[in-house]
Amino acid sequence: MNYERVTSCLKAIAHPVRFRILEILLEGSICVGDLSEKLGSKQPNVSQHLAVLRDRGLIEPVRSENKVCYHVRDFRIAQLIRLAAEIFGRERRE
């Protein structure tokens, strides 16, 4: 197992904005401008987060005309995101 790669990917996913981007991408492919709108964030900021996810191999760009859209590269990422949200998204009870 390549522990460096695994931890690098988990660190990328661990950022709140990038986690939200992946959640949105689970609904289907989306272009950068539309993603920026959904997140309520400026496009350059969103593009930086997308670059981190792309560099880790978690998402892939698809060019159409003059737009760049992204989708999740591996369906198992969806399982990981859903499981993490289910396990860690609940309030802890003491």
OpenMM code with the backbone's topology and positions (N, CA, C; nanometers):
from openmm import Vec3, app, unit

residues = "MET ASN TYR GLU ARG VAL THR SER CYS LEU LYS ALA ILE ALA HIS PRO VAL ARG PHE ARG ILE LEU GLU ILE LEU LEU GLU GLY SER ILE CYS VAL GLY ASP LEU SER GLU LYS LEU GLY SER LYS GLN PRO ASN VAL SER GLN HIS LEU ALA VAL LEU ARG ASP ARG GLY LEU ILE GLU PRO VAL ARG SER GLU ASN LYS VAL CYS TYR HIS VAL ARG ASP PHE ARG ILE ALA GLN LEU ILE ARG LEU ALA ALA GLU ILE PHE GLY ARG GLU ARG ARG GLU".split()
positions = [
    Vec3(0.0850, -0.1183, 0.0000),
    Vec3(0.0000, 0.0000, 0.0000),
    Vec3(0.0889, 0.1236, 0.0000),
    Vec3(0.0486, 0.2232, -0.0757),
    Vec3(0.1217, 0.3493, -0.0820),
    Vec3(0.0598, 0.4457, 0.0204),
    Vec3(0.1144, 0.4461, 0.1407),
    Vec3(0.0587, 0.5271, 0.2497),
    Vec3(0.0669, 0.6764, 0.2210),
    Vec3(0.1711, 0.7188, 0.1527),
    Vec3(0.1845, 0.8612, 0.1182),
    Vec3(0.0679, 0.9054, 0.0305),
    Vec3(0.0359, 0.8257, -0.0700),
    Vec3(-0.0746, 0.8604, -0.1606),
    Vec3(-0.2082, 0.8585, -0.0862),
    Vec3(-0.2290, 0.7565, -0.0063),
    Vec3(-0.3552, 0.7457, 0.0682),
    Vec3(-0.3741, 0.8666, 0.1591),
    Vec3(-0.2718, 0.9004, 0.2368),
    Vec3(-0.2862, 1.0134, 0.3297),
    Vec3(-0.2960, 1.1457, 0.2548),
    Vec3(-0.2294, 1.1572, 0.1418),
    Vec3(-0.2392, 1.2788, 0.0611),
    Vec3(-0.3824, 1.2985, 0.0105),
    Vec3(-0.4448, 1.1913, -0.0345),
    Vec3(-0.5834, 1.1993, -0.0811),
    Vec3(-0.6790, 1.2305, 0.0335),
    Vec3(-0.6578, 1.1671, 0.1469),
    Vec3(-0.7447, 1.1937, 0.2620),
    Vec3(-0.7309, 1.3375, 0.3108),
    Vec3(-0.6094, 1.3909, 0.3075),
    Vec3(-0.5892, 1.5316, 0.3453),
    Vec3(-0.6637, 1.6234, 0.2496),
    Vec3(-0.6609, 1.5907, 0.1212),
    Vec3(-0.7319, 1.6726, 0.0221),
    Vec3(-0.8818, 1.6704, 0.0486),
    Vec3(-0.9345, 1.5542, 0.0781),
    Vec3(-1.0777, 1.5391, 0.1048),
    Vec3(-1.1168, 1.6068, 0.2358),
    Vec3(-1.0245, 1.6134, 0.3304),
    Vec3(-1.0546, 1.6632, 0.4650),
    Vec3(-1.0860, 1.8125, 0.4708),
    Vec3(-1.0516, 1.8889, 0.3694),
    Vec3(-1.0823, 2.0324, 0.3699),
    Vec3(-1.2333, 2.0498, 0.3488),
    Vec3(-1.2999, 2.1319, 0.4300),
    Vec3(-1.4455, 2.1462, 0.4204),
    Vec3(-1.4964, 2.1847, 0.2814),
    Vec3(-1.4289, 2.2761, 0.2141),
    Vec3(-1.4740, 2.3178, 0.0806),
    Vec3(-1.4577, 2.2025, -0.0186),
    Vec3(-1.3464, 2.1329, -0.0123),
    Vec3(-1.3241, 2.0221, -0.1052),
    Vec3(-1.4191, 1.9056, -0.0767),
    Vec3(-1.4491, 1.8827, 0.0496),
    Vec3(-1.5468, 1.7788, 0.0840),
    Vec3(-1.6821, 1.8150, 0.0235),
    Vec3(-1.7201, 1.9415, 0.0356),
    Vec3(-1.8482, 1.9881, -0.0208),
    Vec3(-1.8468, 1.9769, -0.1729),
    Vec3(-1.7346, 2.0100, -0.2363),
    Vec3(-1.7233, 1.9958, -0.3821),
    Vec3(-1.7488, 1.8508, -0.4219),
    Vec3(-1.6877, 1.7584, -0.3514),
    Vec3(-1.7079, 1.6167, -0.3832),
    Vec3(-1.8533, 1.5757, -0.3624),
    Vec3(-1.9162, 1.6266, -0.2568),
    Vec3(-2.0586, 1.5972, -0.2355),
    Vec3(-2.1421, 1.6451, -0.3537),
    Vec3(-2.1127, 1.7651, -0.4014),
    Vec3(-2.1862, 1.8204, -0.5156),
    Vec3(-2.1608, 1.7366, -0.6405),
    Vec3(-2.0362, 1.6967, -0.6610),
    Vec3(-2.0022, 1.6172, -0.7790),
    Vec3(-2.0654, 1.4782, -0.7759),
    Vec3(-2.1052, 1.4316, -0.6591),
    Vec3(-2.1740, 1.3029, -0.6514),
    Vec3(-2.3086, 1.3086, -0.7225),
    Vec3(-2.3639, 1.4297, -0.7349),
    Vec3(-2.4913, 1.4482, -0.8046),
    Vec3(-2.4727, 1.4427, -0.9556),
    Vec3(-2.3492, 1.4565, -1.0025),
    Vec3(-2.3207, 1.4535, -1.1457),
    Vec3(-2.2174, 1.5573, -1.1827),
    Vec3(-2.1779, 1.5543, -1.3077),
    Vec3(-2.0778, 1.6465, -1.3598),
    Vec3(-2.1284, 1.7905, -1.3491),
    Vec3(-2.0371, 1.8828, -1.3191),
    Vec3(-2.0753, 2.0237, -1.3063),
    Vec3(-1.9595, 2.1111, -1.3528),
    Vec3(-1.9937, 2.2225, -1.4155),
    Vec3(-1.8926, 2.3156, -1.4652),
    Vec3(-1.8488, 2.4102, -1.3533),
    Vec3(-1.7314, 2.4660, -1.3702),
    Vec3(-1.6696, 2.5474, -1.2651),
    Vec3(-1.7586, 2.6646, -1.2243),
    Vec3(-1.8152, 2.7352, -1.3205),
    Vec3(-1.9005, 2.8498, -1.2892),
    Vec3(-2.0220, 2.8114, -1.2065),
    Vec3(-2.0862, 2.7020, -1.2451),
    Vec3(-2.2037, 2.6541, -1.1709),
    Vec3(-2.1651, 2.6074, -1.0309),
    Vec3(-2.0501, 2.5441, -1.0213),
    Vec3(-2.0007, 2.4987, -0.8914),
    Vec3(-1.9726, 2.6182, -0.8003),
    Vec3(-1.9131, 2.7228, -0.8558),
    Vec3(-1.8858, 2.8449, -0.7792),
    Vec3(-2.0146, 2.9039, -0.7232),
    Vec3(-2.1179, 2.9050, -0.8077),
    Vec3(-2.2480, 2.9567, -0.7635),
    Vec3(-2.3045, 2.8735, -0.6486),
    Vec3(-2.3013, 2.7423, -0.6648),
    Vec3(-2.3548, 2.6531, -0.5607),
    Vec3(-2.2823, 2.6701, -0.4283),
    Vec3(-2.1514, 2.6919, -0.4367),
    Vec3(-2.0712, 2.7063, -0.3153),
    Vec3(-2.0769, 2.8476, -0.2584),
    Vec3(-2.1207, 2.9435, -0.3400),
    Vec3(-2.1191, 3.0828, -0.2975),
    Vec3(-1.9777, 3.1344, -0.2812),
    Vec3(-1.8903, 3.0893, -0.3696),
    Vec3(-1.7480, 3.1232, -0.3611),
    Vec3(-1.6995, 3.1729, -0.4966),
    Vec3(-1.5949, 3.2522, -0.4955),
    Vec3(-1.5398, 3.3063, -0.6199),
    Vec3(-1.4736, 3.1954, -0.7013),
    Vec3(-1.4836, 3.2091, -0.8337),
    Vec3(-1.4341, 3.1058, -0.9237),
    Vec3(-1.2850, 3.0749, -0.9071),
    Vec3(-1.1967, 3.1754, -0.8899),
    Vec3(-1.0547, 3.1411, -0.8708),
    Vec3(-1.0301, 3.0544, -0.7470),
    Vec3(-1.1041, 3.0810, -0.6397),
    Vec3(-1.0913, 3.0013, -0.5178),
    Vec3(-1.1364, 2.8572, -0.5424),
    Vec3(-1.2493, 2.8423, -0.6096),
    Vec3(-1.3010, 2.7091, -0.6412),
    Vec3(-1.2035, 2.6356, -0.7327),
    Vec3(-1.1475, 2.7060, -0.8289),
    Vec3(-1.0513, 2.6446, -0.9210),
    Vec3(-0.9283, 2.5918, -0.8476),
    Vec3(-0.8844, 2.6633, -0.7452),
    Vec3(-0.7700, 2.6154, -0.6660),
    Vec3(-0.8042, 2.4848, -0.5938),
    Vec3(-0.9230, 2.4784, -0.5372),
    Vec3(-0.9653, 2.3557, -0.4691),
    Vec3(-0.9809, 2.2407, -0.5690),
    Vec3(-1.0358, 2.2709, -0.6860),
    Vec3(-1.0498, 2.1684, -0.7895),
    Vec3(-0.9135, 2.1159, -0.8326),
    Vec3(-0.8153, 2.2040, -0.8406),
    Vec3(-0.6799, 2.1627, -0.8799),
    Vec3(-0.6219, 2.0629, -0.7799),
    Vec3(-0.6458, 2.0864, -0.6516),
    Vec3(-0.5962, 1.9933, -0.5487),
    Vec3(-0.6609, 1.8563, -0.5676),
    Vec3(-0.7923, 1.8544, -0.5865),
    Vec3(-0.8633, 1.7277, -0.6047),
    Vec3(-0.8212, 1.6585, -0.7343),
    Vec3(-0.8023, 1.7369, -0.8389),
    Vec3(-0.7585, 1.6820, -0.9679),
    Vec3(-0.6175, 1.6247, -0.9577),
    Vec3(-0.5275, 1.6980, -0.8925),
    Vec3(-0.3889, 1.6520, -0.8783),
    Vec3(-0.3793, 1.5220, -0.7994),
    Vec3(-0.4738, 1.4973, -0.7099),
    Vec3(-0.4742, 1.3733, -0.6316),
    Vec3(-0.5447, 1.2601, -0.7061),
    Vec3(-0.6006, 1.2915, -0.8240),
    Vec3(-0.6684, 1.1890, -0.9034),
    Vec3(-0.8089, 1.1574, -0.8567),
    Vec3(-0.8684, 1.2475, -0.7790),
    Vec3(-1.0027, 1.2237, -0.7262),
    Vec3(-1.1122, 1.2668, -0.8235),
    Vec3(-1.0823, 1.3668, -0.9055),
    Vec3(-1.1786, 1.4160, -1.0039),
    Vec3(-1.1092, 1.4291, -1.1389),
    Vec3(-1.1905, 1.4374, -1.2446),
    Vec3(-1.1374, 1.4550, -1.3797),
    Vec3(-1.2098, 1.5693, -1.4483),
    Vec3(-1.1362, 1.6490, -1.5265),
    Vec3(-1.2012, 1.7538, -1.6044),
    Vec3(-1.2533, 1.6978, -1.7364),
    Vec3(-1.3624, 1.7560, -1.7830),
    Vec3(-1.4169, 1.7253, -1.9146),
    Vec3(-1.4396, 1.8593, -1.9825),
    Vec3(-1.3736, 1.8802, -2.0943),
    Vec3(-1.3882, 2.0072, -2.1653),
    Vec3(-1.5033, 1.9973, -2.2647),
    Vec3(-1.5896, 2.0978, -2.2620),
    Vec3(-1.6983, 2.1067, -2.3595),
    Vec3(-1.7087, 2.2519, -2.4036),
    Vec3(-1.6868, 2.2738, -2.5321),
    Vec3(-1.6826, 2.4084, -2.5891),
    Vec3(-1.5812, 2.4921, -2.5121),
    Vec3(-1.6263, 2.5987, -2.4480),
    Vec3(-1.5333, 2.6851, -2.3739),
    Vec3(-1.5466, 2.6680, -2.2225),
    Vec3(-1.6082, 2.5585, -2.1811),
    Vec3(-1.6274, 2.5328, -2.0381),
    Vec3(-1.5463, 2.4113, -1.9947),
    Vec3(-1.5131, 2.4104, -1.8666),
    Vec3(-1.4506, 2.2925, -1.8069),
    Vec3(-1.5437, 2.2428, -1.6970),
    Vec3(-1.5856, 2.1186, -1.7111),
    Vec3(-1.6710, 2.0558, -1.6109),
    Vec3(-1.5914, 1.9444, -1.5439),
    Vec3(-1.6335, 1.9059, -1.4264),
    Vec3(-1.5631, 1.8024, -1.3511),
    Vec3(-1.6589, 1.6932, -1.3085),
    Vec3(-1.6039, 1.5746, -1.2920),
    Vec3(-1.6801, 1.4632, -1.2363),
    Vec3(-1.5876, 1.3795, -1.1489),
    Vec3(-1.6481, 1.3024, -1.0589),
    Vec3(-1.5722, 1.2142, -0.9706),
    Vec3(-1.5146, 1.1013, -1.0554),
    Vec3(-1.3881, 1.0736, -1.0356),
    Vec3(-1.3151, 0.9785, -1.1196),
    Vec3(-1.3514, 0.8326, -1.0924),
    Vec3(-1.3801, 0.7988, -0.9696),
    Vec3(-1.4039, 0.6597, -0.9309),
    Vec3(-1.5284, 0.6555, -0.8425),
    Vec3(-1.6241, 0.5712, -0.8783),
    Vec3(-1.7504, 0.5651, -0.8042),
    Vec3(-1.7292, 0.5323, -0.6564),
    Vec3(-1.6176, 0.4690, -0.6226),
    Vec3(-1.5931, 0.4336, -0.4825),
    Vec3(-1.5670, 0.5569, -0.3964),
    Vec3(-1.5276, 0.6669, -0.4592),
    Vec3(-1.5109, 0.7929, -0.3858),
    Vec3(-1.6460, 0.8351, -0.3283),
    Vec3(-1.7521, 0.8115, -0.4039),
    Vec3(-1.8867, 0.8424, -0.3551),
    Vec3(-1.9163, 0.7637, -0.2281),
    Vec3(-1.8776, 0.6379, -0.2272),
    Vec3(-1.8988, 0.5556, -0.1081),
    Vec3(-1.8205, 0.6107, 0.0102),
    Vec3(-1.6968, 0.6519, -0.0146),
    Vec3(-1.6118, 0.7073, 0.0905),
    Vec3(-1.6718, 0.8354, 0.1484),
    Vec3(-1.7176, 0.9249, 0.0618),
    Vec3(-1.7758, 1.0523, 0.1049),
    Vec3(-1.9028, 1.0274, 0.1861),
    Vec3(-1.9889, 0.9413, 0.1359),
    Vec3(-2.1143, 0.9127, 0.2072),
    Vec3(-2.0878, 0.8479, 0.3426),
    Vec3(-1.9944, 0.7562, 0.3461),
    Vec3(-1.9613, 0.6882, 0.4710),
    Vec3(-1.9011, 0.7853, 0.5724),
    Vec3(-1.8097, 0.8711, 0.5271),
    Vec3(-1.7489, 0.9703, 0.6167),
    Vec3(-1.8554, 1.0653, 0.6715),
    Vec3(-1.9464, 1.1091, 0.5855),
    Vec3(-2.0528, 1.1989, 0.6303),
    Vec3(-2.1427, 1.1293, 0.7317),
    Vec3(-2.1698, 1.0023, 0.7079),
    Vec3(-2.2553, 0.9268, 0.7996),
    Vec3(-2.1868, 0.9045, 0.9345),
    Vec3(-2.0609, 0.8659, 0.9318),
    Vec3(-1.9892, 0.8356, 1.0561),
    Vec3(-1.9554, 0.9615, 1.1348),
    Vec3(-1.9007, 1.0604, 1.0675),
    Vec3(-1.8475, 1.1779, 1.1371),
    Vec3(-1.9404, 1.2983, 1.1351),
    Vec3(-2.0478, 1.2928, 1.0574),
    Vec3(-2.1378, 1.4066, 1.0439),
    Vec3(-2.2367, 1.4216, 1.1572),
    Vec3(-2.2474, 1.3196, 1.2383),
    Vec3(-2.3416, 1.3246, 1.3512),
    Vec3(-2.2781, 1.3963, 1.4690),
    Vec3(-2.3639, 1.4541, 1.5496),
    Vec3(-2.3176, 1.5155, 1.6742),
    Vec3(-2.2774, 1.4049, 1.7704),
    Vec3(-2.1670, 1.4244, 1.8388),
    Vec3(-2.1242, 1.3257, 1.9392),
    Vec3(-2.2063, 1.3424, 2.0656),
    Vec3(-2.2445, 1.2323, 2.1212),
    Vec3(-2.3176, 1.2349, 2.2487),
    Vec3(-2.2233, 1.1873, 2.3567),
    Vec3(-2.2103, 1.2663, 2.4573),
    Vec3(-2.1191, 1.2337, 2.5688),
    Vec3(-2.1907, 1.1511, 2.6725),
] * unit.nanometer
topology = app.Topology()
chain = topology.addChain("A")
for resn in residues:
    res = topology.addResidue(resn, chain)
    for name in ("N", "CA", "C"):
        topology.addAtom(name, app.Element.getBySymbol(name[0]), res)
